Amino acid sequence: MKFSTDRPYSDPERAARKLLDIANATEPVDGKIYIEKINAPMLYQERATPAGADLFA
């Protein structure tokens, strides 16, 4: 019996593709892409969870 749903980005390849999509859509500042510009959309818009976040729940 399964009580919870699968996490949408539990597959590393799917998560990597989404991260690359976000990074490619981000405008670089002085030739750099700041990690906050990638993390925020992934965590708050896509509702992804960091690895190991469920260990302490």
Secondary structure, DSSP 4 states (H G I P E B T S, - for coil): ---SPPPTT-SHHHHHHHHHHHHHHSPPBTTB--HHHHHHIIIIIS----TTGGGG-
